[in-house]
Amino acid sequence: MRLTTIDQLVPARAMCLADELLADLPQRWAHTAGVAGRAAELAAAVDPGERDLLLCVAWLHDIGYSAAALDTGFHPLDGARLLRRQGWPRRLCALVAHHSGAGFLAAEQGVVGMAEFPDEESAVTDALACADQTTGVRGEPAFLEERLAEALHRHGASSVYARAHLRRAPYLRAAAARVQERLLAVAAA
Protein backbone atom coordinates (compact mmCIF):
# COMPACT_ATOMS: atom_id res chain seq x y z
CA MET A 1 0.00 0.00 0.00
CA ARG A 2 1.41 3.38 -1.00
CA LEU A 3 1.07 6.20 1.51
CA THR A 4 0.36 9.45 -0.25
CA THR A 5 -0.84 11.99 2.29
CA ILE A 6 0.03 13.16 5.77
CA ASP A 7 -3.49 12.06 6.78
CA GLN A 8 -2.39 8.47 6.20
CA LEU A 9 0.57 8.79 8.54
CA VAL A 10 0.10 6.62 11.55
CA PRO A 11 2.95 6.42 14.07
CA ALA A 12 2.27 2.70 14.63
CA ARG A 13 2.98 2.00 10.93
CA ALA A 14 6.23 3.92 11.18
CA MET A 15 7.18 2.05 14.36
CA CYS A 16 6.50 -1.31 12.70
CA LEU A 17 8.63 -0.42 9.68
CA ALA A 18 11.49 0.78 11.89
CA ASP A 19 11.21 -2.38 13.98
CA GLU A 20 11.39 -4.52 10.84
CA LEU A 21 14.31 -2.64 9.27
CA LEU A 22 16.36 -2.23 12.45
CA ALA A 23 15.78 -5.73 13.84
CA ASP A 24 19.43 -6.63 13.22
CA LEU A 25 20.66 -3.39 14.82
CA PRO A 26 19.48 -3.54 18.45
CA GLN A 27 21.40 -0.47 19.62
CA ARG A 28 20.09 1.60 16.70
CA TRP A 29 16.57 0.32 17.48
CA ALA A 30 16.98 1.36 21.12
CA HIS A 31 18.11 4.82 20.05
CA THR A 32 15.19 5.09 17.63
CA ALA A 33 12.66 4.08 20.27
CA GLY A 34 14.20 6.63 22.64
CA VAL A 35 13.96 9.36 20.00
CA ALA A 36 10.31 8.52 19.38
CA GLY A 37 9.61 8.71 23.10
CA ARG A 38 11.39 12.02 23.36
CA ALA A 39 9.51 13.33 20.31
CA ALA A 40 6.24 12.46 22.06
CA GLU A 41 7.40 14.54 25.03
CA LEU A 42 8.22 17.47 22.74
CA ALA A 43 5.10 17.17 20.57
CA ALA A 44 3.44 20.21 22.16
CA ALA A 45 6.11 22.31 20.41
CA VAL A 46 4.52 21.59 17.02
CA ASP A 47 1.10 22.30 15.60
CA PRO A 48 -1.40 19.60 16.69
CA GLY A 49 -1.97 18.68 13.03
CA GLU A 50 1.74 17.83 12.64
CA ARG A 51 2.25 15.72 15.74
CA ASP A 52 1.71 12.41 13.96
CA LEU A 53 4.21 13.52 11.30
CA LEU A 54 6.75 14.27 14.05
CA LEU A 55 6.22 10.86 15.65
CA CYS A 56 6.45 9.06 12.31
CA VAL A 57 9.66 10.78 11.30
CA ALA A 58 11.11 10.12 14.77
CA TRP A 59 10.50 6.39 14.27
CA LEU A 60 11.91 6.48 10.73
CA HIS A 61 14.82 8.92 11.00
CA ASP A 62 17.56 6.26 11.23
CA ILE A 63 16.20 3.50 8.98
CA GLY A 64 18.93 4.41 6.51
CA TYR A 65 21.30 2.36 8.66
CA SER A 66 19.44 -0.82 7.64
CA ALA A 67 20.86 -3.11 4.98
CA ALA A 68 17.62 -2.74 2.99
CA ALA A 69 18.24 1.00 2.63
CA LEU A 70 21.93 0.91 1.69
CA ASP A 71 22.51 3.10 -1.36
CA THR A 72 25.02 5.93 -0.83
CA GLY A 73 26.25 4.94 2.63
CA PHE A 74 24.89 8.21 4.05
CA HIS A 75 22.05 7.06 6.27
CA PRO A 76 19.80 10.15 6.14
CA LEU A 77 19.70 10.12 2.33
CA ASP A 78 19.48 6.33 2.11
CA GLY A 79 16.54 6.27 4.53
CA ALA A 80 14.74 9.04 2.65
CA ARG A 81 15.18 7.26 -0.67
CA LEU A 82 13.89 3.98 0.76
CA LEU A 83 10.83 5.73 2.16
CA ARG A 84 10.21 7.44 -1.18
CA ARG A 85 10.38 4.06 -2.96
CA GLN A 86 7.83 2.74 -0.50
CA GLY A 87 5.47 5.63 -1.19
CA TRP A 88 5.74 7.61 2.04
CA PRO A 89 4.84 11.31 1.71
CA ARG A 90 7.52 13.52 0.20
CA ARG A 91 7.66 15.82 3.22
CA LEU A 92 8.35 12.94 5.59
CA CYS A 93 11.10 11.68 3.27
CA ALA A 94 12.65 15.16 3.23
CA LEU A 95 12.55 15.38 7.03
CA VAL A 96 14.40 12.06 7.23
CA ALA A 97 16.96 13.20 4.66
CA HIS A 98 17.75 16.39 6.54
CA HIS A 99 17.27 15.28 10.15
CA SER A 100 19.54 16.79 12.79
CA GLY A 101 21.47 18.98 10.39
CA ALA A 102 22.41 16.15 8.04
CA GLY A 103 23.13 18.67 5.31
CA PHE A 104 26.21 19.86 7.19
CA LEU A 105 27.58 16.31 7.28
CA ALA A 106 26.64 15.68 3.65
CA ALA A 107 28.52 18.79 2.54
CA GLU A 108 31.67 17.73 4.40
CA GLN A 109 31.47 14.20 2.99
CA GLY A 110 30.74 15.33 -0.56
CA VAL A 111 27.45 13.42 -0.60
CA VAL A 112 25.42 14.20 -3.68
CA GLY A 113 21.67 13.80 -3.84
CA MET A 114 20.49 15.82 -0.86
CA ALA A 115 18.86 18.32 -3.26
CA GLU A 116 16.34 15.59 -4.15
CA PHE A 117 14.62 16.51 -0.89
CA PRO A 118 13.75 20.05 0.20
CA ASP A 119 15.19 21.12 3.54
CA GLU A 120 12.53 22.91 5.55
CA GLU A 121 12.93 25.09 8.58
CA SER A 122 9.97 24.29 10.77
CA ALA A 123 8.84 23.40 14.24
CA VAL A 124 8.84 19.74 13.16
CA THR A 125 12.46 19.97 11.99
CA ASP A 126 13.44 21.57 15.29
CA ALA A 127 11.55 19.07 17.45
CA LEU A 128 13.03 16.11 15.59
CA ALA A 129 16.57 17.48 15.92
CA CYS A 130 16.02 18.14 19.61
CA ALA A 131 14.58 14.65 20.20
CA ASP A 132 17.43 13.00 18.29
CA GLN A 133 20.16 15.02 19.95
CA THR A 134 18.82 14.59 23.48
CA THR A 135 18.67 10.81 23.17
CA GLY A 136 21.81 8.77 23.60
CA VAL A 137 23.08 5.96 21.40
CA ARG A 138 21.31 3.33 23.54
CA GLY A 139 18.06 5.26 23.81
CA GLU A 140 18.83 6.90 27.15
CA PRO A 141 18.03 10.56 27.84
CA ALA A 142 20.99 12.86 27.24
CA PHE A 143 21.78 16.53 27.50
CA LEU A 144 22.48 18.16 24.15
CA GLU A 145 26.02 19.25 25.03
CA GLU A 146 26.87 15.77 26.35
CA ARG A 147 25.53 14.18 23.17
CA LEU A 148 27.54 16.53 20.97
CA ALA A 149 30.71 15.85 22.99
CA GLU A 150 30.10 12.07 22.91
CA ALA A 151 29.68 12.11 19.13
CA LEU A 152 32.86 14.15 18.67
CA HIS A 153 34.75 11.69 20.86
CA ARG A 154 33.26 8.67 19.05
CA HIS A 155 34.03 10.01 15.57
CA GLY A 156 37.39 11.59 16.37
CA ALA A 157 38.77 15.11 16.33
CA SER A 158 39.92 14.96 12.70
CA SER A 159 36.78 13.27 11.32
CA VAL A 160 34.24 14.57 8.84
CA TYR A 161 31.88 14.79 11.80
CA ALA A 162 34.29 17.09 13.64
CA ARG A 163 34.65 19.36 10.59
CA ALA A 164 30.87 19.59 10.21
CA HIS A 165 30.47 20.17 13.95
CA LEU A 166 31.63 23.78 13.65
CA ARG A 167 28.45 24.68 11.72
CA ARG A 168 26.16 21.86 12.83
CA ALA A 169 26.44 22.32 16.61
CA PRO A 170 25.19 25.96 16.56
CA TYR A 171 22.32 24.84 14.32
CA LEU A 172 21.35 22.08 16.79
CA ARG A 173 21.63 24.42 19.78
CA ALA A 174 19.39 26.95 18.06
CA ALA A 175 16.82 24.26 17.19
CA ALA A 176 16.73 23.09 20.82
CA ALA A 177 16.32 26.68 22.02
CA ARG A 178 13.39 27.22 19.64
CA VAL A 179 11.74 24.02 20.90
CA GLN A 180 12.08 25.22 24.48
CA GLU A 181 10.63 28.63 23.57
CA ARG A 182 7.65 26.95 21.89
CA LEU A 183 7.07 24.66 24.87
CA LEU A 184 7.20 27.63 27.26
CA ALA A 185 4.73 29.55 25.10
CA VAL A 186 2.33 26.59 25.09
CA ALA A 187 2.66 26.21 28.87
CA ALA A 188 1.99 29.92 29.39
CA ALA A 189 -1.10 29.95 27.16
C-alpha positions as CSV (number, residue, x, y, z in Angstrom):
1,M,0.0,0.0,0.0
2,R,1.4,3.4,-1.0
3,L,1.1,6.2,1.5
4,T,0.4,9.5,-0.2
5,T,-0.8,12.0,2.3
6,I,0.0,13.2,5.8
7,D,-3.5,12.1,6.8
8,Q,-2.4,8.5,6.2
9,L,0.6,8.8,8.5
10,V,0.1,6.6,11.6
11,P,3.0,6.4,14.1
12,A,2.3,2.7,14.6
13,R,3.0,2.0,10.9
14,A,6.2,3.9,11.2
15,M,7.2,2.0,14.4
16,C,6.5,-1.3,12.7
17,L,8.6,-0.4,9.7
18,A,11.5,0.8,11.9
19,D,11.2,-2.4,14.0
20,E,11.4,-4.5,10.8
21,L,14.3,-2.6,9.3
22,L,16.4,-2.2,12.4
23,A,15.8,-5.7,13.8
24,D,19.4,-6.6,13.2
25,L,20.7,-3.4,14.8
26,P,19.5,-3.5,18.5
27,Q,21.4,-0.5,19.6
28,R,20.1,1.6,16.7
29,W,16.6,0.3,17.5
30,A,17.0,1.4,21.1
31,H,18.1,4.8,20.1
32,T,15.2,5.1,17.6
33,A,12.7,4.1,20.3
34,G,14.2,6.6,22.6
35,V,14.0,9.4,20.0
36,A,10.3,8.5,19.4
37,G,9.6,8.7,23.1
38,R,11.4,12.0,23.4
39,A,9.5,13.3,20.3
40,A,6.2,12.5,22.1
41,E,7.4,14.5,25.0
42,L,8.2,17.5,22.7
43,A,5.1,17.2,20.6
44,A,3.4,20.2,22.2
45,A,6.1,22.3,20.4
46,V,4.5,21.6,17.0
47,D,1.1,22.3,15.6
48,P,-1.4,19.6,16.7
49,G,-2.0,18.7,13.0
50,E,1.7,17.8,12.6
51,R,2.3,15.7,15.7
52,D,1.7,12.4,14.0
53,L,4.2,13.5,11.3
54,L,6.8,14.3,14.0
55,L,6.2,10.9,15.6
56,C,6.5,9.1,12.3
57,V,9.7,10.8,11.3
58,A,11.1,10.1,14.8
59,W,10.5,6.4,14.3
60,L,11.9,6.5,10.7
61,H,14.8,8.9,11.0
62,D,17.6,6.3,11.2
63,I,16.2,3.5,9.0
64,G,18.9,4.4,6.5
65,Y,21.3,2.4,8.7
66,S,19.4,-0.8,7.6
67,A,20.9,-3.1,5.0
68,A,17.6,-2.7,3.0
69,A,18.2,1.0,2.6
70,L,21.9,0.9,1.7
71,D,22.5,3.1,-1.4
72,T,25.0,5.9,-0.8
73,G,26.2,4.9,2.6
74,F,24.9,8.2,4.0
75,H,22.1,7.1,6.3
76,P,19.8,10.2,6.1
77,L,19.7,10.1,2.3
78,D,19.5,6.3,2.1
79,G,16.5,6.3,4.5
80,A,14.7,9.0,2.6
81,R,15.2,7.3,-0.7
82,L,13.9,4.0,0.8
83,L,10.8,5.7,2.2
84,R,10.2,7.4,-1.2
85,R,10.4,4.1,-3.0
86,Q,7.8,2.7,-0.5
87,G,5.5,5.6,-1.2
88,W,5.7,7.6,2.0
89,P,4.8,11.3,1.7
90,R,7.5,13.5,0.2
91,R,7.7,15.8,3.2
92,L,8.3,12.9,5.6
93,C,11.1,11.7,3.3
94,A,12.6,15.2,3.2
95,L,12.6,15.4,7.0
96,V,14.4,12.1,7.2
97,A,17.0,13.2,4.7
98,H,17.7,16.4,6.5
99,H,17.3,15.3,10.1
100,S,19.5,16.8,12.8
101,G,21.5,19.0,10.4
102,A,22.4,16.1,8.0
103,G,23.1,18.7,5.3
104,F,26.2,19.9,7.2
105,L,27.6,16.3,7.3
106,A,26.6,15.7,3.6
107,A,28.5,18.8,2.5
108,E,31.7,17.7,4.4
109,Q,31.5,14.2,3.0
110,G,30.7,15.3,-0.6
111,V,27.4,13.4,-0.6
112,V,25.4,14.2,-3.7
113,G,21.7,13.8,-3.8
114,M,20.5,15.8,-0.9
115,A,18.9,18.3,-3.3
116,E,16.3,15.6,-4.2
117,F,14.6,16.5,-0.9
118,P,13.8,20.1,0.2
119,D,15.2,21.1,3.5
120,E,12.5,22.9,5.6
121,E,12.9,25.1,8.6
122,S,10.0,24.3,10.8
123,A,8.8,23.4,14.2
124,V,8.8,19.7,13.2
125,T,12.5,20.0,12.0
126,D,13.4,21.6,15.3
127,A,11.5,19.1,17.5
128,L,13.0,16.1,15.6
129,A,16.6,17.5,15.9
130,C,16.0,18.1,19.6
131,A,14.6,14.7,20.2
132,D,17.4,13.0,18.3
133,Q,20.2,15.0,19.9
134,T,18.8,14.6,23.5
135,T,18.7,10.8,23.2
136,G,21.8,8.8,23.6
137,V,23.1,6.0,21.4
138,R,21.3,3.3,23.5
139,G,18.1,5.3,23.8
140,E,18.8,6.9,27.1
141,P,18.0,10.6,27.8
142,A,21.0,12.9,27.2
143,F,21.8,16.5,27.5
144,L,22.5,18.2,24.1
145,E,26.0,19.3,25.0
146,E,26.9,15.8,26.4
147,R,25.5,14.2,23.2
148,L,27.5,16.5,21.0
149,A,30.7,15.8,23.0
150,E,30.1,12.1,22.9
151,A,29.7,12.1,19.1
152,L,32.9,14.2,18.7
153,H,34.7,11.7,20.9
154,R,33.3,8.7,19.1
155,H,34.0,10.0,15.6
156,G,37.4,11.6,16.4
157,A,38.8,15.1,16.3
158,S,39.9,15.0,12.7
159,S,36.8,13.3,11.3
160,V,34.2,14.6,8.8
161,Y,31.9,14.8,11.8
162,A,34.3,17.1,13.6
163,R,34.7,19.4,10.6
164,A,30.9,19.6,10.2
165,H,30.5,20.2,13.9
166,L,31.6,23.8,13.7
167,R,28.4,24.7,11.7
168,R,26.2,21.9,12.8
169,A,26.4,22.3,16.6
170,P,25.2,26.0,16.6
171,Y,22.3,24.8,14.3
172,L,21.4,22.1,16.8
173,R,21.6,24.4,19.8
174,A,19.4,27.0,18.1
175,A,16.8,24.3,17.2
176,A,16.7,23.1,20.8
177,A,16.3,26.7,22.0
178,R,13.4,27.2,19.6
179,V,11.7,24.0,20.9
180,Q,12.1,25.2,24.5
181,E,10.6,28.6,23.6
182,R,7.7,27.0,21.9
183,L,7.1,24.7,24.9
184,L,7.2,27.6,27.3
185,A,4.7,29.5,25.1
186,V,2.3,26.6,25.1
187,A,2.7,26.2,28.9
188,A,2.0,29.9,29.4
189,A,-1.1,29.9,27.2
